[in-house]
Amino acid sequence: MSAQTFDDVHSMIGMTLCYVQFVEKHIKFITTFVLQNGETLDLDKLNSLNKKESKKALGYFLGLIKKRADVIPELEELITHFLQNRNDFVHNHDKIEGWDLDTEEGVKVAKVFMSQLLLQGQKLNHIFVALTCRWQEQTGIYPKIEHGDEALINKIDAEYGAFVDLMFTQKT
């Protein structure tokens, strides 16, 4: 394997890990603020929640989403596959069939796997951005948006916003 291929796949591993962590933070935001457990949050409750939940695994937060809202089967499937692929990527490379960074073929498998994980994460993140936009409209809470992010958020909201009410319904 060439040095360039070695560097490329390791760069992609780093990028994938960073993006997955970004999606995880957004999921934690969704479960803390957007899909609350019926309680209104104040600063003390928020600090207590952050401390209590700081060591919880991603599966815990994805479980909270399913517990607090009914989600359409396609979204539940996406969440389930993302969690499984994320866990295999982070903890269990040996469970990913064909993953072998010592061979050209194994590197191709790794790149395809990471590409799929990135696409799953991006789709989830976009859905959660649209959900967050709906939440902001309901609460009137609009955090500061970084320069240049507004156009992307508007694009995501235009693509997914109309479907948020179909994807997430209040638990009965």
ChimeraX commands (.cxc) that place a marker at each C-alpha (Angstrom):
marker #1 position 0.00,0.00,0.00 radius 0.5
marker #1 position 1.31,3.42,-0.89 radius 0.5
marker #1 position 2.06,6.08,1.68 radius 0.5
marker #1 position -0.59,8.30,0.03 radius 0.5
marker #1 position -3.28,5.61,0.43 radius 0.5
marker #1 position -2.20,5.09,4.04 radius 0.5
marker #1 position -2.46,8.84,4.73 radius 0.5
marker #1 position -5.79,9.13,2.88 radius 0.5
marker #1 position -7.53,6.36,4.80 radius 0.5
marker #1 position -6.26,7.62,8.14 radius 0.5
marker #1 position -7.34,11.16,7.31 radius 0.5
marker #1 position -10.78,9.80,6.45 radius 0.5
marker #1 position -10.89,7.90,9.76 radius 0.5
marker #1 position -10.16,11.14,11.63 radius 0.5
marker #1 position -12.71,13.11,9.65 radius 0.5
marker #1 position -15.37,10.42,10.15 radius 0.5
marker #1 position -14.71,10.28,13.88 radius 0.5
marker #1 position -15.00,14.08,14.19 radius 0.5
marker #1 position -18.24,14.18,12.22 radius 0.5
marker #1 position -19.77,11.30,14.18 radius 0.5
marker #1 position -18.93,13.17,17.41 radius 0.5
marker #1 position -20.60,16.29,15.97 radius 0.5
marker #1 position -23.77,14.28,15.22 radius 0.5
marker #1 position -23.66,12.80,18.74 radius 0.5
marker #1 position -23.55,16.30,20.28 radius 0.5
marker #1 position -26.54,17.31,18.17 radius 0.5
marker #1 position -28.45,14.22,19.31 radius 0.5
marker #1 position -27.69,15.09,22.94 radius 0.5
marker #1 position -28.97,18.63,22.29 radius 0.5
marker #1 position -32.17,17.20,20.79 radius 0.5
marker #1 position -32.83,14.97,23.80 radius 0.5
marker #1 position -31.98,17.69,26.32 radius 0.5
marker #1 position -33.89,20.61,24.82 radius 0.5
marker #1 position -36.13,19.68,21.91 radius 0.5
marker #1 position -37.64,16.35,22.95 radius 0.5
marker #1 position -37.86,17.10,26.64 radius 0.5
marker #1 position -39.48,14.84,29.16 radius 0.5
marker #1 position -42.35,17.25,29.79 radius 0.5
marker #1 position -40.36,19.42,32.19 radius 0.5
marker #1 position -39.31,22.98,31.58 radius 0.5
marker #1 position -35.61,23.49,32.02 radius 0.5
marker #1 position -33.96,26.10,34.13 radius 0.5
marker #1 position -30.22,26.59,34.58 radius 0.5
marker #1 position -30.00,24.33,37.64 radius 0.5
marker #1 position -31.88,21.49,35.92 radius 0.5
marker #1 position -29.74,21.89,32.81 radius 0.5
marker #1 position -26.50,21.72,34.82 radius 0.5
marker #1 position -27.79,18.67,36.67 radius 0.5
marker #1 position -28.80,16.98,33.40 radius 0.5
marker #1 position -25.46,17.74,31.76 radius 0.5
marker #1 position -23.57,16.30,34.73 radius 0.5
marker #1 position -25.80,13.23,35.00 radius 0.5
marker #1 position -25.75,12.48,31.27 radius 0.5
marker #1 position -22.15,13.39,30.47 radius 0.5
marker #1 position -20.98,9.78,30.57 radius 0.5
marker #1 position -23.99,8.23,28.83 radius 0.5
marker #1 position -23.46,6.39,25.57 radius 0.5
marker #1 position -24.99,7.40,22.25 radius 0.5
marker #1 position -27.44,4.49,22.42 radius 0.5
marker #1 position -28.93,6.01,25.56 radius 0.5
marker #1 position -29.74,9.27,23.76 radius 0.5
marker #1 position -31.08,7.53,20.67 radius 0.5
marker #1 position -33.24,5.44,23.00 radius 0.5
marker #1 position -34.58,8.64,24.56 radius 0.5
marker #1 position -35.64,9.88,21.12 radius 0.5
marker #1 position -37.62,6.68,20.54 radius 0.5
marker #1 position -39.02,6.87,24.09 radius 0.5
marker #1 position -40.13,10.49,23.89 radius 0.5
marker #1 position -41.45,10.56,20.33 radius 0.5
marker #1 position -42.99,8.17,17.90 radius 0.5
marker #1 position -40.73,8.07,14.85 radius 0.5
marker #1 position -41.57,6.67,11.45 radius 0.5
marker #1 position -40.08,3.23,10.75 radius 0.5
marker #1 position -37.64,4.60,8.15 radius 0.5
marker #1 position -36.18,7.04,10.64 radius 0.5
marker #1 position -36.02,4.39,13.36 radius 0.5
marker #1 position -34.15,2.15,10.91 radius 0.5
marker #1 position -31.73,4.96,10.05 radius 0.5
marker #1 position -31.12,5.61,13.75 radius 0.5
marker #1 position -30.55,1.91,14.43 radius 0.5
marker #1 position -28.14,1.47,11.51 radius 0.5
marker #1 position -26.24,4.65,12.39 radius 0.5
marker #1 position -25.79,3.49,15.99 radius 0.5
marker #1 position -24.63,0.01,14.94 radius 0.5
marker #1 position -22.24,1.36,12.30 radius 0.5
marker #1 position -20.94,4.03,14.65 radius 0.5
marker #1 position -20.27,1.46,17.35 radius 0.5
marker #1 position -18.55,-0.89,14.90 radius 0.5
marker #1 position -16.47,2.00,13.56 radius 0.5
marker #1 position -15.44,3.30,16.97 radius 0.5
marker #1 position -15.11,0.04,18.90 radius 0.5
marker #1 position -15.15,-3.00,16.62 radius 0.5
marker #1 position -13.32,-2.70,13.31 radius 0.5
marker #1 position -12.99,-6.48,13.37 radius 0.5
marker #1 position -16.80,-6.78,13.01 radius 0.5
marker #1 position -16.75,-4.84,9.73 radius 0.5
marker #1 position -16.51,-7.48,7.05 radius 0.5
marker #1 position -13.47,-6.91,4.84 radius 0.5
marker #1 position -12.03,-4.00,6.86 radius 0.5
marker #1 position -8.24,-4.37,6.67 radius 0.5
marker #1 position -6.01,-1.31,6.52 radius 0.5
marker #1 position -3.05,-3.45,5.46 radius 0.5
marker #1 position -4.47,-4.31,2.03 radius 0.5
marker #1 position -5.75,-2.25,-0.90 radius 0.5
marker #1 position -9.04,-4.17,-0.94 radius 0.5
marker #1 position -9.47,-3.76,2.82 radius 0.5
marker #1 position -8.84,-0.02,2.53 radius 0.5
marker #1 position -11.55,0.20,-0.15 radius 0.5
marker #1 position -13.96,-1.58,2.18 radius 0.5
marker #1 position -13.04,0.81,4.99 radius 0.5
marker #1 position -13.58,3.86,2.78 radius 0.5
marker #1 position -16.97,2.60,1.58 radius 0.5
marker #1 position -18.01,1.84,5.16 radius 0.5
marker #1 position -16.96,5.29,6.38 radius 0.5
marker #1 position -18.69,6.97,3.42 radius 0.5
marker #1 position -21.91,5.19,4.33 radius 0.5
marker #1 position -21.53,6.15,7.99 radius 0.5
marker #1 position -20.91,9.78,7.02 radius 0.5
marker #1 position -24.01,9.80,4.82 radius 0.5
marker #1 position -26.12,8.27,7.60 radius 0.5
marker #1 position -24.79,10.85,10.05 radius 0.5
marker #1 position -25.40,13.69,7.63 radius 0.5
marker #1 position -28.98,12.61,6.98 radius 0.5
marker #1 position -29.68,12.28,10.72 radius 0.5
marker #1 position -28.03,15.62,11.38 radius 0.5
marker #1 position -30.12,17.31,8.69 radius 0.5
marker #1 position -33.32,15.81,10.10 radius 0.5
marker #1 position -32.35,17.01,13.58 radius 0.5
marker #1 position -31.49,20.49,12.26 radius 0.5
marker #1 position -34.99,20.70,10.76 radius 0.5
marker #1 position -36.49,19.47,14.05 radius 0.5
marker #1 position -34.46,22.09,15.91 radius 0.5
marker #1 position -35.76,24.79,13.54 radius 0.5
marker #1 position -39.35,23.76,14.34 radius 0.5
marker #1 position -38.54,23.79,18.05 radius 0.5
marker #1 position -37.06,27.29,17.72 radius 0.5
marker #1 position -40.24,28.50,16.03 radius 0.5
marker #1 position -42.32,27.08,18.90 radius 0.5
marker #1 position -40.14,28.40,21.71 radius 0.5
marker #1 position -38.87,31.64,20.20 radius 0.5
marker #1 position -35.33,30.65,21.23 radius 0.5
marker #1 position -32.85,31.45,18.48 radius 0.5
marker #1 position -29.20,30.92,19.38 radius 0.5
marker #1 position -26.55,32.88,17.57 radius 0.5
marker #1 position -25.76,31.36,14.19 radius 0.5
marker #1 position -22.19,31.35,12.95 radius 0.5
marker #1 position -21.43,33.41,9.87 radius 0.5
marker #1 position -22.25,31.39,6.75 radius 0.5
marker #1 position -24.29,28.72,8.56 radius 0.5
marker #1 position -27.62,30.45,8.02 radius 0.5
marker #1 position -27.79,29.55,4.31 radius 0.5
marker #1 position -27.05,25.89,5.06 radius 0.5
marker #1 position -29.63,25.78,7.86 radius 0.5
marker #1 position -32.24,27.36,5.57 radius 0.5
marker #1 position -31.43,24.82,2.84 radius 0.5
marker #1 position -31.73,21.90,5.27 radius 0.5
marker #1 position -34.96,23.30,6.70 radius 0.5
marker #1 position -36.42,23.67,3.21 radius 0.5
marker #1 position -35.48,20.07,2.41 radius 0.5
marker #1 position -36.62,18.38,5.64 radius 0.5
marker #1 position -38.74,20.90,7.57 radius 0.5
marker #1 position -42.05,19.97,5.98 radius 0.5
marker #1 position -41.48,16.33,6.93 radius 0.5
marker #1 position -40.54,16.81,10.59 radius 0.5
marker #1 position -44.14,16.48,11.78 radius 0.5
marker #1 position -44.44,13.24,9.82 radius 0.5
marker #1 position -41.15,11.83,11.14 radius 0.5
marker #1 position -41.71,12.76,14.80 radius 0.5
marker #1 position -45.07,12.64,16.49 radius 0.5
marker #1 position -45.81,13.15,20.14 radius 0.5
marker #1 position -45.80,9.96,22.19 radius 0.5
marker #1 position -49.30,9.01,23.24 radius 0.5
marker link #1:1,2 radius 0.2
marker link #1:2,3 radius 0.2
marker link #1:3,4 radius 0.2
marker link #1:4,5 radius 0.2
marker link #1:5,6 radius 0.2
marker link #1:6,7 radius 0.2
marker link #1:7,8 radius 0.2
marker link #1:8,9 radius 0.2
marker link #1:9,10 radius 0.2
marker link #1:10,11 radius 0.2
marker link #1:11,12 radius 0.2
marker link #1:12,13 radius 0.2
marker link #1:13,14 radius 0.2
marker link #1:14,15 radius 0.2
marker link #1:15,16 radius 0.2
marker link #1:16,17 radius 0.2
marker link #1:17,18 radius 0.2
marker link #1:18,19 radius 0.2
marker link #1:19,20 radius 0.2
marker link #1:20,21 radius 0.2
marker link #1:21,22 radius 0.2
marker link #1:22,23 radius 0.2
marker link #1:23,24 radius 0.2
marker link #1:24,25 radius 0.2
marker link #1:25,26 radius 0.2
marker link #1:26,27 radius 0.2
marker link #1:27,28 radius 0.2
marker link #1:28,29 radius 0.2
marker link #1:29,30 radius 0.2
marker link #1:30,31 radius 0.2
marker link #1:31,32 radius 0.2
marker link #1:32,33 radius 0.2
marker link #1:33,34 radius 0.2
marker link #1:34,35 radius 0.2
marker link #1:35,36 radius 0.2
marker link #1:36,37 radius 0.2
marker link #1:37,38 radius 0.2
marker link #1:38,39 radius 0.2
marker link #1:39,40 radius 0.2
marker link #1:40,41 radius 0.2
marker link #1:41,42 radius 0.2
marker link #1:42,43 radius 0.2
marker link #1:43,44 radius 0.2
marker link #1:44,45 radius 0.2
marker link #1:45,46 radius 0.2
marker link #1:46,47 radius 0.2
marker link #1:47,48 radius 0.2
marker link #1:48,49 radius 0.2
marker link #1:49,50 radius 0.2
marker link #1:50,51 radius 0.2
marker link #1:51,52 radius 0.2
marker link #1:52,53 radius 0.2
marker link #1:53,54 radius 0.2
marker link #1:54,55 radius 0.2
marker link #1:55,56 radius 0.2
marker link #1:56,57 radius 0.2
marker link #1:57,58 radius 0.2
marker link #1:58,59 radius 0.2
marker link #1:59,60 radius 0.2
marker link #1:60,61 radius 0.2
marker link #1:61,62 radius 0.2
marker link #1:62,63 radius 0.2
marker link #1:63,64 radius 0.2
marker link #1:64,65 radius 0.2
marker link #1:65,66 radius 0.2
marker link #1:66,67 radius 0.2
marker link #1:67,68 radius 0.2
marker link #1:68,69 radius 0.2
marker link #1:69,70 radius 0.2
marker link #1:70,71 radius 0.2
marker link #1:71,72 radius 0.2
marker link #1:72,73 radius 0.2
marker link #1:73,74 radius 0.2
marker link #1:74,75 radius 0.2
marker link #1:75,76 radius 0.2
marker link #1:76,77 radius 0.2
marker link #1:77,78 radius 0.2
marker link #1:78,79 radius 0.2
marker link #1:79,80 radius 0.2
marker link #1:80,81 radius 0.2
marker link #1:81,82 radius 0.2
marker link #1:82,83 radius 0.2
marker link #1:83,84 radius 0.2
marker link #1:84,85 radius 0.2
marker link #1:85,86 radius 0.2
marker link #1:86,87 radius 0.2
marker link #1:87,88 radius 0.2
marker link #1:88,89 radius 0.2
marker link #1:89,90 radius 0.2
marker link #1:90,91 radius 0.2
marker link #1:91,92 radius 0.2
marker link #1:92,93 radius 0.2
marker link #1:93,94 radius 0.2
marker link #1:94,95 radius 0.2
marker link #1:95,96 radius 0.2
marker link #1:96,97 radius 0.2
marker link #1:97,98 radius 0.2
marker link #1:98,99 radius 0.2
marker link #1:99,100 radius 0.2
marker link #1:100,101 radius 0.2
marker link #1:101,102 radius 0.2
marker link #1:102,103 radius 0.2
marker link #1:103,104 radius 0.2
marker link #1:104,105 radius 0.2
marker link #1:105,106 radius 0.2
marker link #1:106,107 radius 0.2
marker link #1:107,108 radius 0.2
marker link #1:108,109 radius 0.2
marker link #1:109,110 radius 0.2
marker link #1:110,111 radius 0.2
marker link #1:111,112 radius 0.2
marker link #1:112,113 radius 0.2
marker link #1:113,114 radius 0.2
marker link #1:114,115 radius 0.2
marker link #1:115,116 radius 0.2
marker link #1:116,117 radius 0.2
marker link #1:117,118 radius 0.2
marker link #1:118,119 radius 0.2
marker link #1:119,120 radius 0.2
marker link #1:120,121 radius 0.2
marker link #1:121,122 radius 0.2
marker link #1:122,123 radius 0.2
marker link #1:123,124 radius 0.2
marker link #1:124,125 radius 0.2
marker link #1:125,126 radius 0.2
marker link #1:126,127 radius 0.2
marker link #1:127,128 radius 0.2
marker link #1:128,129 radius 0.2
marker link #1:129,130 radius 0.2
marker link #1:130,131 radius 0.2
marker link #1:131,132 radius 0.2
marker link #1:132,133 radius 0.2
marker link #1:133,134 radius 0.2
marker link #1:134,135 radius 0.2
marker link #1:135,136 radius 0.2
marker link #1:136,137 radius 0.2
marker link #1:137,138 radius 0.2
marker link #1:138,139 radius 0.2
marker link #1:139,140 radius 0.2
marker link #1:140,141 radius 0.2
marker link #1:141,142 radius 0.2
marker link #1:142,143 radius 0.2
marker link #1:143,144 radius 0.2
marker link #1:144,145 radius 0.2
marker link #1:145,146 radius 0.2
marker link #1:146,147 radius 0.2
marker link #1:147,148 radius 0.2
marker link #1:148,149 radius 0.2
marker link #1:149,150 radius 0.2
marker link #1:150,151 radius 0.2
marker link #1:151,152 radius 0.2
marker link #1:152,153 radius 0.2
marker link #1:153,154 radius 0.2
marker link #1:154,155 radius 0.2
marker link #1:155,156 radius 0.2
marker link #1:156,157 radius 0.2
marker link #1:157,158 radius 0.2
marker link #1:158,159 radius 0.2
marker link #1:159,160 radius 0.2
marker link #1:160,161 radius 0.2
marker link #1:161,162 radius 0.2
marker link #1:162,163 radius 0.2
marker link #1:163,164 radius 0.2
marker link #1:164,165 radius 0.2
marker link #1:165,166 radius 0.2
marker link #1:166,167 radius 0.2
marker link #1:167,168 radius 0.2
marker link #1:168,169 radius 0.2
marker link #1:169,170 radius 0.2
marker link #1:170,171 radius 0.2
marker link #1:171,172 radius 0.2
view
